[in-house]
């Protein structure tokens, strides 16, 4: 899923998760990553959200426990 990406998969997952879960702006995420020493552009985070959020949603729903 993350093969050939410039950034580590943990960084990508963290950005996508924070964007979707906490309603942060892309520029907020850019600043938060910069505080952690990771230089990533807000447009890159947007591309990650567009690319990975549908696939992650499918995986989460597949593993969600049915009550």
N, CA, C and O atoms as CSV, one atom per row, in Angstrom:
chain,resi,resn,atom,element,x,y,z
A,1,UNK,N,N,0.813,-1.189,0.000
A,1,UNK,CA,C,0.000,0.000,0.000
A,1,UNK,C,C,0.865,1.265,0.000
A,1,UNK,O,O,0.514,2.251,-0.648
A,2,UNK,N,N,1.981,1.244,0.715
A,2,UNK,CA,C,2.834,2.429,0.807
A,2,UNK,C,C,4.171,2.226,0.099
A,2,UNK,O,O,5.113,2.985,0.326
A,3,UNK,N,N,4.255,1.229,-0.738
A,3,UNK,CA,C,5.511,0.907,-1.403
A,3,UNK,C,C,5.972,2.050,-2.306
A,3,UNK,O,O,5.187,2.593,-3.083
A,4,UNK,N,N,7.237,2.404,-2.199
A,4,UNK,CA,C,7.815,3.431,-3.053
A,4,UNK,C,C,7.543,4.856,-2.614
A,4,UNK,O,O,7.810,5.786,-3.376
A,5,UNK,N,N,7.029,5.061,-1.428
A,5,UNK,CA,C,6.740,6.411,-0.940
A,5,UNK,C,C,7.986,7.023,-0.311
A,5,UNK,O,O,8.821,6.318,0.258
A,6,UNK,N,N,8.098,8.326,-0.420
A,6,UNK,CA,C,9.242,9.054,0.136
A,6,UNK,C,C,9.206,9.069,1.664
A,6,UNK,O,O,10.248,8.984,2.315
A,7,UNK,N,N,8.008,9.176,2.231
A,7,UNK,CA,C,7.849,9.245,3.676
A,7,UNK,C,C,7.532,7.877,4.248
A,7,UNK,O,O,6.986,7.010,3.566
A,8,UNK,N,N,7.882,7.701,5.504
A,8,UNK,CA,C,7.592,6.462,6.210
A,8,UNK,C,C,6.084,6.274,6.333
A,8,UNK,O,O,5.340,7.251,6.423
A,9,UNK,N,N,5.641,5.042,6.335
A,9,UNK,CA,C,4.199,4.771,6.398
A,9,UNK,C,C,3.567,5.297,7.681
A,9,UNK,O,O,2.396,5.676,7.684
A,10,UNK,N,N,4.333,5.324,8.775
A,10,UNK,CA,C,3.785,5.828,10.039
A,10,UNK,C,C,3.461,7.317,9.949
A,10,UNK,O,O,2.482,7.769,10.542
A,11,UNK,N,N,4.258,8.076,9.225
A,11,UNK,CA,C,4.004,9.512,9.039
A,11,UNK,C,C,2.746,9.705,8.198
A,11,UNK,O,O,1.909,10.550,8.515
A,12,UNK,N,N,2.613,8.934,7.139
A,12,UNK,CA,C,1.441,9.041,6.266
A,12,UNK,C,C,0.175,8.691,7.037
A,12,UNK,O,O,-0.814,9.422,6.975
A,13,UNK,N,N,0.203,7.586,7.756
A,13,UNK,CA,C,-0.968,7.167,8.518
A,13,UNK,C,C,-1.331,8.174,9.599
A,13,UNK,O,O,-2.510,8.447,9.825
A,14,UNK,N,N,-0.334,8.721,10.263
A,14,UNK,CA,C,-0.579,9.709,11.311
A,14,UNK,C,C,-1.258,10.956,10.741
A,14,UNK,O,O,-2.229,11.452,11.313
A,15,UNK,N,N,-0.756,11.455,9.633
A,15,UNK,CA,C,-1.339,12.648,9.024
A,15,UNK,C,C,-2.771,12.393,8.564
A,15,UNK,O,O,-3.657,13.210,8.815
A,16,UNK,N,N,-3.000,11.285,7.904
A,16,UNK,CA,C,-4.341,10.972,7.417
A,16,UNK,C,C,-5.295,10.793,8.592
A,16,UNK,O,O,-6.417,11.299,8.567
A,17,UNK,N,N,-4.856,10.083,9.606
A,17,UNK,CA,C,-5.708,9.849,10.778
A,17,UNK,C,C,-6.064,11.158,11.480
A,17,UNK,O,O,-7.231,11.397,11.792
A,18,UNK,N,N,-5.062,12.007,11.729
A,18,UNK,CA,C,-5.321,13.276,12.402
A,18,UNK,C,C,-6.226,14.171,11.571
A,18,UNK,O,O,-7.095,14.852,12.116
A,19,UNK,N,N,-6.029,14.176,10.261
A,19,UNK,CA,C,-6.869,15.018,9.397
A,19,UNK,C,C,-8.326,14.579,9.472
A,19,UNK,O,O,-9.224,15.412,9.586
A,20,UNK,N,N,-8.555,13.287,9.410
A,20,UNK,CA,C,-9.927,12.777,9.394
A,20,UNK,C,C,-10.570,12.784,10.780
A,20,UNK,O,O,-11.765,13.053,10.900
A,21,UNK,N,N,-9.808,12.496,11.809
A,21,UNK,CA,C,-10.380,12.340,13.149
A,21,UNK,C,C,-10.582,13.673,13.868
A,21,UNK,O,O,-11.552,13.830,14.609
A,22,UNK,N,N,-9.696,14.618,13.662
A,22,UNK,CA,C,-9.709,15.831,14.468
A,22,UNK,C,C,-10.043,17.099,13.692
A,22,UNK,O,O,-9.951,18.196,14.243
A,23,UNK,N,N,-10.427,16.971,12.430
A,23,UNK,CA,C,-10.847,18.116,11.632
A,23,UNK,C,C,-9.791,19.232,11.625
A,23,UNK,O,O,-10.118,20.410,11.765
A,24,UNK,N,N,-8.539,18.845,11.461
A,24,UNK,CA,C,-7.447,19.809,11.367
A,24,UNK,C,C,-7.299,20.265,9.920
A,24,UNK,O,O,-7.648,19.536,8.992
A,25,UNK,N,N,-6.786,21.462,9.738
A,25,UNK,CA,C,-6.523,21.918,8.377
A,25,UNK,C,C,-5.214,21.294,7.899
A,25,UNK,O,O,-4.399,20.826,8.694
A,26,UNK,N,N,-5.040,21.302,6.600
A,26,UNK,CA,C,-3.817,20.747,6.023
A,26,UNK,C,C,-2.592,21.550,6.461
A,26,UNK,O,O,-1.517,20.992,6.677
A,27,UNK,N,N,-2.766,22.848,6.586
A,27,UNK,CA,C,-1.644,23.694,7.024
A,27,UNK,C,C,-1.321,23.462,8.498
A,27,UNK,O,O,-0.160,23.540,8.899
A,28,UNK,N,N,-2.356,23.175,9.315
A,28,UNK,CA,C,-2.098,22.811,10.710
A,28,UNK,C,C,-1.255,21.545,10.784
A,28,UNK,O,O,-0.311,21.463,11.568
A,29,UNK,N,N,-1.600,20.571,9.969
A,29,UNK,CA,C,-0.832,19.329,9.950
A,29,UNK,C,C,0.599,19.562,9.474
A,29,UNK,O,O,1.536,18.955,9.990
A,30,UNK,N,N,0.763,20.439,8.493
A,30,UNK,CA,C,2.094,20.785,8.013
A,30,UNK,C,C,2.928,21.370,9.159
A,30,UNK,O,O,4.092,21.004,9.325
A,31,UNK,N,N,2.344,22.266,9.939
A,31,UNK,CA,C,3.034,22.868,11.076
A,31,UNK,C,C,3.325,21.845,12.168
A,31,UNK,O,O,4.408,21.850,12.753
A,32,UNK,N,N,2.362,20.968,12.444
A,32,UNK,CA,C,2.549,19.956,13.481
A,32,UNK,C,C,3.680,18.995,13.115
A,32,UNK,O,O,4.460,18.598,13.981
A,33,UNK,N,N,3.771,18.626,11.862
A,33,UNK,CA,C,4.853,17.741,11.423
A,33,UNK,C,C,6.198,18.476,11.476
A,33,UNK,O,O,7.223,17.877,11.803
A,34,UNK,N,N,6.190,19.775,11.153
A,34,UNK,CA,C,7.427,20.557,11.220
A,34,UNK,C,C,7.937,20.640,12.654
A,34,UNK,O,O,9.146,20.619,12.886
A,35,UNK,N,N,7.021,20.735,13.618
A,35,UNK,CA,C,7.428,20.738,15.028
A,35,UNK,C,C,8.084,19.429,15.435
A,35,UNK,O,O,8.873,19.392,16.379
A,36,UNK,N,N,7.764,18.370,14.735
A,36,UNK,CA,C,8.336,17.055,15.009
A,36,UNK,C,C,9.556,16.767,14.134
A,36,UNK,O,O,10.106,15.666,14.164
A,37,UNK,N,N,9.970,17.763,13.359
A,37,UNK,CA,C,11.168,17.622,12.535
A,37,UNK,C,C,10.929,16.962,11.188
A,37,UNK,O,O,11.877,16.511,10.546
A,38,UNK,N,N,9.670,16.897,10.747
A,38,UNK,CA,C,9.331,16.281,9.471
A,38,UNK,C,C,8.827,17.371,8.542
A,38,UNK,O,O,7.801,17.997,8.810
A,39,UNK,N,N,9.538,17.595,7.463
A,39,UNK,CA,C,9.168,18.629,6.504
A,39,UNK,C,C,8.265,18.020,5.443
A,39,UNK,O,O,8.723,17.282,4.571
A,40,UNK,N,N,6.977,18.338,5.526
A,40,UNK,CA,C,6.002,17.840,4.552
A,40,UNK,C,C,5.072,18.987,4.173
A,40,UNK,O,O,4.636,19.757,5.029
A,41,UNK,N,N,4.780,19.089,2.897
A,41,UNK,CA,C,3.932,20.164,2.392
A,41,UNK,C,C,2.465,19.802,2.580
A,41,UNK,O,O,2.096,18.627,2.565
A,42,UNK,N,N,1.629,20.829,2.759
A,42,UNK,CA,C,0.204,20.585,2.952
A,42,UNK,C,C,-0.431,19.933,1.728
A,42,UNK,O,O,-1.386,19.169,1.866
A,43,UNK,N,N,0.078,20.220,0.541
A,43,UNK,CA,C,-0.459,19.593,-0.674
A,43,UNK,C,C,-0.163,18.090,-0.684
A,43,UNK,O,O,-0.964,17.297,-1.179
A,44,UNK,N,N,0.977,17.712,-0.143
A,44,UNK,CA,C,1.318,16.295,-0.041
A,44,UNK,C,C,0.372,15.589,0.911
A,44,UNK,O,O,-0.082,14.480,0.631
A,45,UNK,N,N,0.072,16.223,2.030
A,45,UNK,CA,C,-0.878,15.638,2.989
A,45,UNK,C,C,-2.241,15.474,2.322
A,45,UNK,O,O,-2.912,14.461,2.517
A,46,UNK,N,N,-2.649,16.467,1.538
A,46,UNK,CA,C,-3.933,16.370,0.824
A,46,UNK,C,C,-3.935,15.183,-0.143
A,46,UNK,O,O,-4.922,14.451,-0.221
A,47,UNK,N,N,-2.849,14.991,-0.870
A,47,UNK,CA,C,-2.764,13.844,-1.779
A,47,UNK,C,C,-2.861,12.532,-1.010
A,47,UNK,O,O,-3.491,11.585,-1.481
A,48,UNK,N,N,-2.238,12.467,0.182
A,48,UNK,CA,C,-2.330,11.255,1.006
A,48,UNK,C,C,-3.764,10.994,1.437
A,48,UNK,O,O,-4.231,9.856,1.392
A,49,UNK,N,N,-4.459,12.037,1.852
A,49,UNK,CA,C,-5.851,11.882,2.300
A,49,UNK,C,C,-6.715,11.380,1.148
A,49,UNK,O,O,-7.511,10.458,1.324
A,50,UNK,N,N,-6.565,11.974,-0.013
A,50,UNK,CA,C,-7.358,11.564,-1.182
A,50,UNK,C,C,-7.019,10.129,-1.571
A,50,UNK,O,O,-7.913,9.349,-1.902
A,51,UNK,N,N,-5.745,9.777,-1.534
A,51,UNK,CA,C,-5.301,8.451,-1.978
A,51,UNK,C,C,-5.630,7.351,-0.981
A,51,UNK,O,O,-6.108,6.288,-1.377
A,52,UNK,N,N,-5.385,7.581,0.301
A,52,UNK,CA,C,-5.435,6.496,1.276
A,52,UNK,C,C,-6.710,6.420,2.109
A,52,UNK,O,O,-7.013,5.350,2.638
A,53,UNK,N,N,-7.461,7.489,2.248
A,53,UNK,CA,C,-8.633,7.428,3.124
A,53,UNK,C,C,-9.694,6.428,2.648
A,53,UNK,O,O,-10.244,5.721,3.492
A,54,UNK,N,N,-10.019,6.323,1.343
A,54,UNK,CA,C,-11.009,5.307,0.958
A,54,UNK,C,C,-10.539,3.877,1.252
A,54,UNK,O,O,-11.315,3.042,1.716
A,55,UNK,N,N,-9.277,3.615,0.980
A,55,UNK,CA,C,-8.747,2.266,1.220
A,55,UNK,C,C,-8.688,1.947,2.709
A,55,UNK,O,O,-9.007,0.833,3.121
A,56,UNK,N,N,-8.282,2.917,3.509
A,56,UNK,CA,C,-8.238,2.702,4.956
A,56,UNK,C,C,-9.641,2.497,5.518
A,56,UNK,O,O,-9.837,1.668,6.407
A,57,UNK,N,N,-10.611,3.241,5.008
A,57,UNK,CA,C,-11.992,3.077,5.452
A,57,UNK,C,C,-12.495,1.665,5.154
A,57,UNK,O,O,-13.156,1.051,5.991
A,58,UNK,N,N,-12.186,1.156,3.975
A,58,UNK,CA,C,-12.571,-0.218,3.643
A,58,UNK,C,C,-11.935,-1.215,4.600
A,58,UNK,O,O,-12.602,-2.142,5.061
A,59,UNK,N,N,-10.670,-1.039,4.899
A,59,UNK,CA,C,-9.977,-1.965,5.810
A,59,UNK,C,C,-10.546,-1.890,7.225
A,59,UNK,O,O,-10.716,-2.919,7.880
A,60,UNK,N,N,-10.839,-0.687,7.696
A,60,UNK,CA,C,-11.401,-0.539,9.033
A,60,UNK,C,C,-12.784,-1.174,9.107
A,60,UNK,O,O,-13.097,-1.869,10.073
A,61,UNK,N,N,-13.613,-0.939,8.091
A,61,UNK,CA,C,-14.957,-1.518,8.083
A,61,UNK,C,C,-14.927,-3.038,7.979
A,61,UNK,O,O,-15.782,-3.713,8.552
A,62,UNK,N,N,-13.975,-3.569,7.273
A,62,UNK,CA,C,-13.836,-5.015,7.143
A,62,UNK,C,C,-13.511,-5.676,8.477
A,62,UNK,O,O,-13.950,-6.794,8.749
A,63,UNK,N,N,-12.736,-4.973,9.309
A,63,UNK,CA,C,-12.303,-5.531,10.579
A,63,UNK,C,C,-13.135,-5.063,11.764
A,63,UNK,O,O,-12.893,-5.460,12.903
A,64,UNK,N,N,-14.124,-4.209,11.481
A,64,UNK,CA,C,-14.962,-3.706,12.557
A,64,UNK,C,C,-15.830,-4.843,13.088
A,64,UNK,O,O,-16.366,-5.643,12.321
A,65,UNK,N,N,-15.957,-4.898,14.401
A,65,UNK,CA,C,-16.747,-5.956,15.016
A,65,UNK,C,C,-18.227,-5.655,14.815
A,65,UNK,O,O,-18.676,-4.525,15.004
A,66,UNK,N,N,-18.960,-6.661,14.439
A,66,UNK,CA,C,-20.395,-6.527,14.233
A,66,UNK,C,C,-21.114,-6.876,15.517
A,66,UNK,O,O,-20.870,-7.936,16.094
A,67,UNK,N,N,-22.008,-5.991,15.981
A,67,UNK,CA,C,-22.750,-6.222,17.226
A,67,UNK,C,C,-24.111,-6.806,16.940
A,67,UNK,O,O,-24.877,-7.068,17.867
